[in-house]
Amino acid sequence: MAKRNIKLILEYDGSGYHGWQRQNRETTIQLLIEEKIRIMTKESVKLIASGRTDAGVHAFYHVCNFITSSQIDPPSFKRGLNALLPEDIFVKQAEDVPIDFHSMYDTESKTYEYRILNQEDPDVFLRLYSWHIPRHLDRDEMRKCLSLLCGEHDFSSFKSTGSGNLNPVRKMMRAEIHEPGKGLLHFIFEANGFLRHMVRNIVGTVVEVGQGKIGFNDFVAIFQAGDRAKAGIKAPPQGLFLIDVRYPGM
Amino acid sequence: MAKRNIKLILEYDGSGYHGWQRQNRETTIQLLIEEKIRIMTKESVKLIASGRTDAGVHAFYHVCNFITSSQIDPPSFKRGLNALLPEDIFVKQAEDVPIDFHSMYDTESKTYEYRILNQEDPDVFLRLYSWHIPRHLDRDEMRKCLSLLCGEHDFSSFKSTGSGNLNPVRKMMRAEIHEPGKGLLHFIFEANGFLRHMVRNIVGTVVEVGQGKIGFNDFVAIFQAGDRAKAGIKAPPQGLFLIDVRYPGM
């Protein structure tokens, strides 16, 4: 039987999961979807993903793919998986792609959004979808920090301490703050790749500048030091959303 | 010690609770708050509420009050209760009110919002906060139904079958549909009081008109019949939000 390569576009609420990646004994999103594909295809498949999200992190647009010999057409994959998956994971699209498409290696850019609720009172409906910071944040100072990040840089200062010896150079295309109202701040980051916890480490450090705990010059020094130990705190996971993944010519 | 009457304005996500009212062995919002007040005041208090919400129903603005001999000032009640309560319940305000204020009997009007997501695909982030209806709903036909409801009427057709012999006449001041975009329909109902499940029964029946399952004339007949058995289905709880409670001169 000819092999096919199926690409899935997913949306999920990460609140109830131990992140994307397969782990022992923990319920992960990857594990659940692989299990449902196995039910549909009678094959054991391995999902390749555009990236991994940590526990509590969400996705409006996550891309993954798998190789199968199944004859099931893409709309039936979408319908069938959505019937089998719990309500907090949704397959927005399924499609046949070239057999050599790889949702991780072929990525052109990924975009993350980090949501902060910056007002005195919390919002019970946003507790799983934002980081509540009661104290006022200085938007101008934070924007100055973000403007430094665009372009090709060594992001070692913002990588997780346990993230190994990967090349720490990434190209950042966008680093912006949007203010949609109601006390919300949406940080948007688009880059050709992200180091582990990079968005959360950047946001945590930029917030310290916004609070006046450290100055803009300190931020510059932290960024240039290339040393994670010098940077600020890691922002909590529930404010983070993967919102786009782009591939060349797709 | 002089008795005081404390009014609380609450916000809560009802997803994790068996509704507002105290029940045996079930976790209800009333029970939790009474317990936290007892911890603060060392008194056993009875919370009086502007109304009861069912399991899964939410509130942006719920009013309750309790009588106490405690000397704790209102800001300390707000701060203390919020420190003790879980993150899905929030006390927005606490204030001293006249000793004879009663949050249920003194109500001038209450406003409910019912949220429907009317698009083919569901939204994982709205699954606990809306009713997903994939099939297109005819807004004009639904608005015709709602316009009938304003004014003083016998709402027996939309009361829950087990709701007893309360006077079924209520005065509806507003019955509207708002369209904030992204496939959302927000039904707004303001009345001087609501029968049990009245909003959900109205929405369920109006949706049947919107889907073309029954016609506008059928809706008129159902409303006039005064018989719950003739009406449509009851809309699910998770789309319902209590959004305002008004008192004369407050």
Interface residues (C-beta under 8 A of the other chain):
Chain A: E11 Y12 D13 H58 E87 D88 I89 F90 K92 D121 P122 D123 V124 F125 R127 Y129
Chain B: E11 Y12 D13 H58 E87 D88 I89 F90 K92 D121 P122 D123 V124 F125 R127 Y129
